[in-house]
Amino acid sequence: MSDQNDESWRGKIGRLSEQEMIDFLSEGQLGRLAVLDEDGWPYVIPVWFEYSDGGYYIIPRARSRWAE
């Protein structure tokens, strides 16, 4: 029988270190960007991004309306 207080299955709990955050964001994950349309309704779109120099570069597709 397992110990009810054993939470080792959860992995790391808490905040990432600065280096862990940089490593994670540098992996090239697919991002999601929420924007509002002309009528004020929100919608979410997938975007490519690059994290470098302490900031994000969001890469839109050609003719993306949200990038105007």
Secondary structure, DSSP 8 states (H G I E B T S, - for coil): ---TT--GGG---S---HHHHHHHHTT---EEEEEE-TTS-EEEEEEEEEEETTEEEEE--TT-GGG-
